[in-house]
Every structure is written in structure tokens, then in C-alpha cells.
Amino acid sequence: MAPKTPATMDPEPGARPHVLAAAMLLSVVFGSLHAFSALMLPLQSQYQSDRASISFAYALAILCLTGGVFVSRWVVPGLGARAAAALCGVLGAAGLMGVARGSSLAVLWVGYGLVFGGVSGVAYSLFLDRAAKALPASPGFAIGLVTAVYGAGAAICAQWAAWMLKDGSVSALVQWLAIALLAACAVAAAGFGSDTPTAAHQSLHAGSGPKTPAFGIGFFWVVYFLGATGGLMAIAHAVPIVDALGRADDLAPLAPTLNALGNVLGCLGGGLLVDRMGPRRSLLVPVAFLAMSLCTLAFTVNPVVALAGLCACGMAYGALISAIPLVLRLRFGVAGFNKAFGLVFTAWGSAGLLGPFAAGVLYDQTGDYRLGLALAAGSAAAALGLLWMAPDLFRSPNPETAPPGSA
């Protein structure tokens, strides 16, 4: 983040608060994708299916979200921000309406996983881009803010779901979510205003960037994959994890909210960790806490302790996903960031496909979450070991401009 000078004190030159507000609205409504654990048990009852089959809908949504982020480099410039936001609203609402009115697992997988997940990826890229441009003098703060709001969207949706499901059906809940999504995207599109679409080939040429070291990309990919797997597993199964401990009828609905609130705090703190501790330590700290919180979840028999563990897990995971883009920007430079982040982000999608689905499969085989969570804790511990053994991979390509403690 650029230092404040008299020329950049609020109001910032070129700052557009209404665009930032529109980006935050888009962020909060698409954050509802990650409140899936609040829907898992009702959906399992509605479809009379096993846990793994229901979990696959969220795993597929994460995979398609990753694909949406990847194709957004052409979609958003080609359509313009206003049209892209409107299209996300229409397609996302259509996918959710299909889920609400469907009666088969295939409809759930297509509507929630393929459609809602895919447009969520485009929307994710869109609101990050709009937020950075809304505060050109403080893009880091703006991106951290909308990332935190994204987690808040999951918390809000989880509590809304718990309230509606007391007296209503999951179909009615999903229909209302579709309506809210469509309305929010319409308001966000109006807030973004008109812009000039860019030819797809121009966008591709502008984002191609210089070559980046394959080994460095591979290292951060593996670390991100190993760390994010457990975090996404906890997000997808938060309610069932607490419910499986028994005597938790009144506590289980709090699980996704506490996990999401922890995620919000972690997202806000991730950037501060990079500024205060340097890139390597800013990853070591959240990955260490992630391993400890997953280990706690694996072996506790107390629902209250499990809730605390889910909150801590959310904080560690939020700090990790917030710090990774900033670390990559420092490591590969501004010119190489887009390519590096695009490649490393596929690790998040791969973790989202494996973590939630594997947890469902292992639950169906063993009857509890202990083995799945223990394996996730071991995965985070492996990421911690890699970070500990490779300090040289955090050195900036330009040591003269690297921040203190960058190694």
C-alpha cells in the first residue's frame, strides 16, 4: 500500500466510494456460496443421499469458481463491468432457482456447482478489480476490505439460513437467495456505471506478463494447496462437524457463522501480517494456527471447543488467502503478479475439490470427521515444513526494493 502523503490524504485523487460500495455489495452476496454447510443436512434429507454426494456440489462449485476466475480475464474486459455484474446476477439466480425447483442430485450439481460456482468466480474477479480501481491510492486496503466482506457474506447467509429453516424448507430459502442475488447484482451494476469494453485479444496481451520461475510458482502452489485443503473442508462441513459430536442441536447452526467471522478477521489481518512480519512469516503464522486448529477439531469431543476451533480455523484460513496475493506480488513483482496469481490460484480450486469431497467420503466410511480432519491437519503441517525449509524462495527479484524481513 502506498504511503500517505499530503497529496494522497482523504479524499483520495480519483477515489470513487460508490464503486467501492457496489463492489462490497457484490462481494457480500456472492460470499453466500460458502454458507453451504448450513444447507448440507437439509439437502441430504431432501435428496435422501449420502454425505459425499451432497458435498460434491460444493466441491464442484469451488472448482468452477476457479475456472470463473481464470476466464474472467476475457469476460470482464469484453463485456464491461456493468454488463458482467448483470450477467452474473441473471445466471447465478437461474442456477439457484434450478436447485430450488429440482428433484435430483444432477440438478444440485449443475445449478449450485457448475452455474452458481462458475459465475461466482467471474464476480470474485470483478469486485476485486473494481475495488482496487475505486481507491487507486490504496488498492491494498480496498482489496482487503472486499475480501473480508466476502467472508461476512457467508456468515450473514448462514444465520439467515438457520432462521428460515426453522419454519421453512430449503427450497424456499434457495429461492429467496436467488432473488437477493439478482437484486444485489442489479444495484451493483448501476453503481459500477458505464465503461468501455476491451477487446478480448487486447486483454490477453496486456495480462500475458513476463515469464515467471516455474519452481517458485510450483512451491507456492503446493503450499497454498496443502494449507487451503483443511480450511475449505472446515467451511463446507462446519455444521455437520459440530452436529456429529452430539448434544449440539442449539450450537451447530452457529458453526458457519463463527467460522465465517473468523475468516473476516483473518482476511483483515493477513495484509497487516505481510506489512509487519514480511512475506515468509506472514504465511508461517496462519499455516501453523491452521494445523493446530484442525488438530483440535479432529480430537475434541466437546461441541463448544469445536466451535472455537472452527473460528480459529476460519481466522487462519482467512489470513492465508489474504496474504498469498500480497506475497506473490512481492516475490514476482507487479509485472509478473497476474500470471503468478492466476497459476497459484488453481491450487485453491484443487483444494476445494479435494477437501470437502474427501471429508464427505471419509465420514460415510467411518461415521465421524476425525480421520478427515487429522489428515487435513497433517496437510497443513506439511505446508508449514515447506515454508520453514525454503527461506530463499521469498527473496524479492529486486533486493533493493524488497521490504524489511522479506526473507
C-alpha positions in Angstrom: 0.0 0.0 0.0 1.3 3.4 -0.9 2.3 5.6 2.0 0.0 8.6 2.8 1.3 12.0 1.8 -0.5 15.3 1.7 -1.3 14.7 -1.9 -3.0 11.3 -1.1 -4.8 12.1 2.1 -8.6 11.5 2.0 -10.3 12.2 -0.2 -8.0 10.2 -2.5 -7.4 11.5 -6.0 -9.8 9.6 -8.3 -11.5 7.8 -5.4 -15.0 6.6 -6.2 -16.7 5.5 -3.0 -19.9 4.5 -4.8 -17.9 2.0 -6.9 -16.3 0.5 -3.7 -19.8 0.2 -2.2 -21.0 -1.6 -5.3 -18.0 -4.0 -5.2 -18.7 -4.7 -1.5 -22.4 -5.4 -2.3 -21.3 -7.9 -5.0 -18.8 -9.4 -2.6 -21.3 -10.0 0.3 -24.0 -11.6 -1.9 -21.6 -14.0 -3.6 -20.0 -14.8 -0.3 -23.2 -16.8 0.4 -21.7 -19.6 -1.7 -19.6 -20.5 1.3 -22.5 -20.9 3.6 -23.1 -24.3 2.1 -22.6 -26.2 5.3 -25.8 -24.6 6.6 -27.6 -26.3 3.7 -25.9 -29.7 3.8 -28.0 -31.5 6.3 -31.4 -30.3 4.9 -30.2 -31.1 1.3 -29.1 -34.6 2.4 -32.6 -35.1 3.9 -34.4 -33.7 0.9 -32.4 -35.8 -1.6 -32.1 -38.9 0.7 -28.5 -39.1 -0.3 -25.1 -39.8 1.3 -22.8 -37.0 2.7 -20.2 -37.4 -0.1 -22.8 -36.8 -2.9 -24.1 -33.6 -1.3 -20.5 -32.4 -0.5 -19.6 -32.8 -4.2 -21.9 -29.9 -5.1 -19.7 -27.5 -3.0 -16.5 -29.2 -4.3 -17.7 -28.7 -7.8 -18.7 -25.1 -7.0 -15.1 -24.4 -5.8 -13.6 -26.0 -9.0 -16.0 -23.9 -11.2 -15.2 -20.8 -9.2 -11.6 -21.3 -10.0 -12.5 -21.6 -13.7 -14.6 -18.5 -13.5 -11.7 -16.5 -12.1 -9.5 -17.8 -15.0 -11.9 -16.9 -17.8 -12.8 -13.5 -16.2 -9.6 -12.1 -17.7 -11.5 -12.2 -21.0 -15.2 -11.9 -19.9 -15.0 -8.8 -17.8 -13.0 -6.6 -20.2 -15.0 -7.9 -23.1 -18.4 -7.1 -21.5 -17.6 -4.2 -19.3 -18.2 -4.2 -15.5 -21.9 -3.2 -15.6 -22.8 -6.0 -18.1 -20.6 -8.5 -16.3 -22.3 -7.8 -13.0 -25.8 -8.1 -14.5 -24.9 -11.3 -16.3 -23.6 -12.8 -13.1 -26.9 -11.9 -11.4 -29.1 -13.5 -14.1 -27.1 -16.7 -14.4 -26.5 -17.1 -10.7 -30.2 -16.6 -9.9 -31.1 -19.1 -12.7 -28.8 -21.7 -11.2 -30.2 -21.3 -7.7 -33.8 -21.4 -9.0 -33.0 -24.7 -10.7 -31.7 -26.0 -7.3 -34.8 -24.8 -5.5 -37.2 -26.5 -8.0 -35.1 -29.5 -8.9 -35.6 -33.0 -7.5 -32.3 -34.8 -8.4 -28.7 -34.6 -7.4 -27.8 -33.8 -11.0 -29.8 -30.5 -10.7 -28.0 -29.7 -7.5 -24.6 -30.3 -9.0 -25.3 -28.3 -12.2 -27.3 -25.4 -10.6 -25.2 -24.9 -7.5 -21.8 -26.3 -8.5 -21.5 -25.5 -12.2 -23.6 -22.4 -12.7 -23.5 -20.6 -9.3 -19.9 -21.6 -8.7 -18.8 -20.5 -12.2 -20.4 -17.1 -12.1 -19.1 -16.6 -8.5 -15.6 -16.8 -10.0 -16.3 -14.1 -12.5 -17.9 -12.0 -9.8 -14.9 -12.6 -7.5 -12.5 -11.2 -10.1 -14.9 -8.4 -11.0 -15.3 -7.0 -7.5 -11.6 -7.2 -6.7 -10.8 -5.3 -9.8 -13.5 -2.7 -9.2 -12.4 -2.2 -5.6 -8.8 -1.6 -6.5 -9.8 0.9 -9.1 -12.2 2.6 -6.7 -9.4 3.6 -4.3 -6.4 4.0 -6.7 -4.2 5.4 -3.9 -5.0 2.5 -1.5 -5.7 -0.6 -3.6 -4.4 -3.0 -0.9 -6.8 -1.6 1.7 -9.7 -1.8 -0.8 -9.0 -5.4 -1.8 -8.6 -6.5 1.9 -11.9 -4.8 2.7 -13.9 -6.6 0.0 -12.2 -9.9 0.8 -13.3 -9.5 4.4 -16.9 -8.6 3.3 -16.8 -11.8 1.2 -16.4 -13.8 4.3 -19.0 -11.7 6.1 -21.5 -12.7 3.3 -21.1 -16.4 4.3 -21.7 -15.5 8.0 -24.8 -13.5 7.2 -26.2 -16.1 4.9 -25.5 -18.9 7.4 -27.6 -17.2 10.1 -30.3 -16.3 7.6 -30.5 -19.9 6.6 -30.7 -21.1 10.2 -33.6 -18.7 10.9 -35.5 -19.6 7.7 -35.0 -23.4 8.0 -36.7 -23.4 11.5 -40.1 -23.0 9.9 -39.4 -23.3 6.1 -38.0 -25.5 3.5 -34.6 -25.5 1.9 -36.3 -24.8 -1.5 -37.9 -21.6 -0.2 -34.5 -20.5 1.3 -32.7 -21.0 -2.0 -35.4 -19.2 -4.0 -35.1 -16.2 -1.7 -31.3 -16.3 -2.1 -31.8 -16.3 -5.9 -33.9 -13.2 -5.6 -31.5 -11.4 -3.3 -28.6 -12.3 -5.7 -30.4 -10.9 -8.7 -31.4 -7.6 -6.9 -27.8 -7.1 -5.5 -26.2 -7.6 -8.9 -28.6 -5.1 -10.4 -27.7 -2.5 -7.8 -24.0 -3.2 -8.2 -24.2 -2.9 -11.9 -25.8 0.5 -11.6 -23.1 1.5 -9.1 -20.3 0.5 -11.4 -21.6 2.8 -14.1 -20.7 2.6 -17.8 -17.3 1.7 -19.0 -15.9 0.8 -22.4 -15.5 -2.9 -23.1 -12.0 -4.0 -24.2 -11.3 -6.4 -27.0 -10.5 -9.9 -25.7 -7.2 -10.1 -27.6 -6.1 -6.8 -26.0 -6.9 -8.1 -22.5 -5.0 -11.2 -23.2 -1.9 -9.3 -24.5 -2.0 -6.9 -21.5 -2.2 -9.8 -19.0 0.4 -12.1 -20.5 3.2 -10.6 -18.5 6.8 -11.7 -18.3 8.0 -15.2 -17.6 8.0 -16.3 -14.0 10.2 -19.1 -12.4 8.4 -22.4 -12.7 9.9 -23.8 -9.5 8.8 -20.7 -7.5 5.3 -21.0 -8.9 5.3 -24.7 -8.1 6.4 -24.1 -4.5 3.7 -21.6 -3.7 1.1 -23.8 -5.5 1.9 -26.7 -3.2 1.9 -24.6 -0.1 -1.4 -23.0 -1.0 -3.0 -26.4 -1.8 -1.8 -28.0 1.4 -3.0 -25.1 3.5 -6.3 -24.4 1.8 -7.5 -28.0 1.8 -8.2 -28.1 5.5 -9.7 -24.6 5.6 -12.2 -25.4 2.8 -13.0 -28.7 4.4 -14.0 -26.8 7.6 -16.1 -24.3 5.7 -18.0 -26.9 3.8 -18.7 -29.2 6.8 -18.8 -26.7 9.7 -22.4 -27.6 10.8 -22.0 -31.4 10.4 -18.7 -31.3 12.2 -20.4 -29.9 15.3 -23.5 -31.9 14.8 -21.6 -35.2 14.7 -20.4 -34.6 18.3 -23.9 -34.9 19.7 -25.7 -32.7 22.2 -25.2 -29.8 19.8 -28.7 -29.1 18.4 -28.6 -25.5 19.5 -24.9 -25.0 18.8 -24.5 -26.4 15.3 -26.2 -23.5 13.5 -23.5 -21.2 15.0 -20.7 -23.1 13.3 -20.7 -21.5 9.9 -21.2 -18.0 11.4 -18.3 -18.3 13.7 -16.1 -19.9 11.0 -17.0 -17.0 8.6 -16.5 -14.3 11.2 -13.1 -15.8 11.9 -12.5 -15.7 8.2 -13.3 -12.0 8.1 -10.9 -11.2 10.9 -8.2 -13.2 9.2 -8.7 -11.5 5.9 -8.3 -8.1 7.5 -5.2 -9.3 9.4 -3.5 -11.1 6.5 -2.3 -7.9 4.9 -1.1 -6.5 8.2 0.9 -9.6 8.8 2.7 -9.1 5.5 3.4 -5.5 6.3 4.6 -6.2 9.9 6.3 -9.6 9.6 7.4 -10.0 6.0 6.1 -12.5 3.4 7.6 -15.7 4.8 6.5 -15.2 8.4 3.1 -13.9 7.2 2.5 -17.4 5.8 4.2 -19.4 8.6 1.9 -17.9 11.3 -1.5 -18.7 9.7 -0.5 -22.1 8.5 0.8 -23.0 12.0 -2.5 -21.9 13.5 -4.4 -23.7 10.8 -2.7 -27.0 11.6 -3.3 -26.6 15.4 -7.0 -25.7 15.0 -7.6 -28.6 12.6 -5.9 -31.0 15.1 -8.2 -29.6 17.8 -11.2 -30.2 15.7 -10.1 -33.8 14.9 -9.8 -34.9 18.5 -12.2 -32.8 20.6 -15.5 -34.3 21.8 -16.8 -31.0 23.2 -19.1 -29.0 20.8 -18.1 -25.7 22.4 -14.4 -26.5 21.8 -15.3 -27.4 18.2 -16.9 -24.1 17.7 -13.8 -22.3 19.0 -11.7 -24.5 16.7 -13.8 -23.6 13.7 -13.5 -19.9 14.5 -9.7 -20.2 14.8 -9.6 -22.3 11.6 -11.5 -19.5 9.8 -9.1 -16.9 11.1 -6.0 -18.8 10.0 -7.5 -19.7 6.6 -8.6 -16.1 6.0 -5.2 -14.7 6.8 -3.7 -17.3 4.4 -5.9 -16.4 1.4 -5.4 -12.7 2.1 -1.6 -12.9 2.4 -1.0 -15.1 -0.6 -1.7 -12.4 -3.3 0.5 -9.8 -1.5 3.3 -12.3 -1.0 3.2 -13.2 -4.7 3.2 -9.5 -5.6 6.3 -9.0 -3.5 8.0 -12.2 -4.8 7.3 -11.9 -8.5 6.9 -8.1 -8.9 4.0 -6.1 -10.2 4.7 -7.2 -13.8 4.7 -10.9 -13.0 1.9 -10.9 -10.5 -1.2 -11.5 -12.7 0.4 -14.6 -14.3 1.7 -15.9 -11.0 -1.5 -15.4 -9.1 -3.6 -17.0 -11.9 -1.5 -20.1 -11.8 -1.2 -20.4 -8.0 -5.0 -19.8 -7.6 -5.6 -23.1 -9.3 -4.3 -24.7 -6.1 -7.2 -23.2 -4.2 -9.6 -24.7 -6.7 -7.9 -28.1 -6.4 -8.1 -27.9 -2.6 -11.7 -27.0 -2.8 -12.4 -30.0 -5.0 -10.5 -32.5 -2.8 -11.1 -31.2 0.8 -14.9 -31.1 1.0 -15.5 -34.2 -1.1 -12.8 -36.2 0.8 -14.3 -35.2 4.1 -17.7 -36.5 3.0 -16.3 -39.8 1.7 -14.4 -40.4 4.9 -17.4 -39.5 7.1 -19.5 -42.1 5.1 -16.8 -44.7 5.7 -16.0 -44.0 9.4 -19.1 -42.3 10.8 -17.2 -39.2 12.0 -14.9 -36.5 10.9 -11.8 -37.4 13.0 -9.8 -39.1 10.2 -10.5 -36.4 7.6 -9.6 -33.5 10.0 -6.5 -35.3 11.1 -5.3 -35.7 7.5 -6.1 -32.0 6.9 -4.0 -31.1 9.9 -1.2 -33.2 8.6 -1.5 -31.4 5.2 -1.2 -28.0 6.9 1.8 -29.3 8.9 3.5 -30.4 5.6 2.9 -26.8 4.2 4.5 -25.4 7.4 7.5 -27.6 6.9 8.0 -26.5 3.3 7.8 -22.8 4.4 10.3 -23.4 7.1 12.8 -25.1 4.8 12.7 -22.6 1.9 13.5 -19.1 3.0 15.4 -18.3 -0.2 12.2 -18.6 -2.3 10.8 -15.4 -0.6 13.5 -13.1 -1.7 12.3 -10.3 -4.0 13.7 -10.3 -7.5 14.9 -6.7 -6.7 16.5 -6.8 -3.3 16.9 -3.0 -3.2 13.1 -2.6 -3.2 12.2 -5.6 -1.1 10.6 -4.8 2.3 12.4 -5.4 5.5 12.2 -9.0 6.6 11.2 -10.2 3.1 13.0 -13.4 3.6 
